């Protein structure tokens, strides 16, 4: 039997159902694989075309002159089984079946036949009825949207849309992902296979998981328990409410299960639970960039008093301690900061704060050693913000989390720079504080 | 005595402390007033310059050949009083004092003297120690950042940063604002004056309020009570926790007050309470575009099953009812939708849903009449999404709220189009549902 790794590291791809019509999925898939920079040969398969997007096209898989590693399929459900058979004969190790029309509309037998055919050749299946897979280290974007930036978040998502949303946000902030995989009907490869892969994958630092129901519960639980010892896992599992459970059942015919048990399981293993899409993204971002925090005492340093208060309220509400600063630190800050600064926690550097003032204050707080992490809020476009944080970070062990707001284009550029350099930066203080809380839940 | 309106509709502006040095506030202020397209004369005042940004410069206010309506001041605190006196002699109706160095660092007397001087001439003061004011209908951006898009949110904010963040987000989504005002020390003009102004302002549809403490509590409460009968008010008032209250006291020397009493007051008058910056923005956006909802039954229509479930969980958790669809509607939908669609609430149009499929389904739900509002989720870049929603909206009374996600550039363009056409569109289902809840709290 081949493995998921054989699919993700495919050296050649056939796209069956490739099309010259931009409205067709087969066009988008071929285009994204090509534009994503896939380095091996790409073989469009379409009976009626000579070439698509300038790439020579074949009438069927068997006409392809070389063996193929992977076949991406977007054709009607009824002919998928034959395609799999041909692919198997060409030595394919796996198939990504985008096509719908299987279990999700009651066609259980058809899905089973496809799976049995694949098994004869040792082939592995992702899907059917899925949005495909992007593995950036292999420049293999066999899905949509086209995302090329290599990052360290490995996404495996029941919902194509939710996974793609995370991936697009990561791309926009120039942080990227290692992988985006959408599971569809999970006839063969499931979230468990991906989690196992991510656990050993050098390109993945954090596992982002969106699941609805769980198949093979014991294997899943065992895999999560083992992987959470190695890498942070963030999970978005909707179906927390009665109506939500019903919606899960309608969507993937799966059982959401008892939410309280799942919550307890997550807590036990340091799995971080996200309640919505924004949290899934924020928690992945911060765990990809930061280490576990030792205690829950946070110092807030800000140029915006108002933003500092919002951070304080949020922290108090979710159990992060805004501990007072001690007299010695206060004395030091008094000596180095201008009179208008408010020397407490939040430490308000006031509206005219420069990068230099932040640097002085950060160094004083770090030297003092009372705080394990610092939320640094920039409430205006402050030139040199990134440089200061990057310098201070490289010289100390203290975790710095950034909230940059009110900064327009400067903010956007600085946030990208920070994210690229493993400084987690958030658009609002409340999101930064909630993300810090996620770090506190890690066991590793 | 002049009024706030005289300041916001100023016909000429002197910028005292204008500078040729881009690092100075006086440069930014002059540049934003000029680049914002202010149509009256602008007079930079600086002893040492002949012209700034190509505009003739004057050594002092008294040398300006014409009378002036408004003076924007960014000079050291000690000379502000003299500037006010000269401005008064030139007929100025008001001053925006950006300069700090007054009450906030203990200089109460200096602040009082400035105020007394202004009073002699009937002049009104915004600030000192504030981030200025942008009134887009008069193209008067006497603040930063530069934001020109005219919209219908009137922001009055204790915190310059929080107000500016809302304003920047509104600009980015091409929705704009009517006003952004930062209050600073509130020596004269307070949030109450702005709320009174917004209540009658034809350019403002919703009042966005960020306050910490309240001065003149009775007048404030009376003003809010009256204004909330005319226009939606959304308020972000931090200081909900013990540490938050302390932070408020350090920041603006004001008293946050008893949060429970404030919450009860908001509830009584249909004032919408936002807990953070994102909510302040989302709640303003939806109330600027939508009417009060009659009941809390929501239909979720989606192309992404996963996003539909997240919307369902969120709705259940905050008390919005995801009511089942009746048999008659189900029968209708069965006739017009393909087999793979899931005919319940959420109504899952599935991943290959086209704009046409949305249109058919929306019309059927509207004709049925069981739902007062519909959350429409687009889980992929769907060409024509905006056109369909705009058409359906123009033909019916049902409130449509949109969540568009996973759509990259297409999503960004479509969301802008929707917002411009008063269709509230949000980047995640959870934000859309929480915003819908805000609509339910309105009394008007």
Interface residues (C-beta under 8 A of the other chain):
Chain A: X100 X101 X104 X105 X131 X145 X157 X158 X159 X160 X161 X162 X164 X165 X168 X210 X212 X236 X238 X239 X240 X241 X242 X243 X244 X246 X247 X248 X250 X251 X252 X275 X276 X277 X278 X303 X304 X305 X306 X307 X308 X309 X310 X312 X313 X314 X315 X316 X317 X322 X339 X340 X342 X344 X346 X348 X350 X351 X352 X379 X380 X381 X405 X406 X407 X408 X428 X429 X430 X431
Chain B: X100 X101 X104 X105 X131 X145 X157 X158 X159 X160 X161 X162 X164 X165 X168 X210 X212 X236 X238 X239 X240 X241 X242 X243 X244 X246 X247 X248 X250 X251 X252 X275 X276 X277 X278 X303 X304 X305 X306 X307 X308 X309 X310 X312 X313 X314 X315 X316 X317 X322 X339 X340 X342 X344 X346 X348 X350 X351 X352 X379 X380 X381 X405 X406 X407 X408 X428 X429 X430 X431
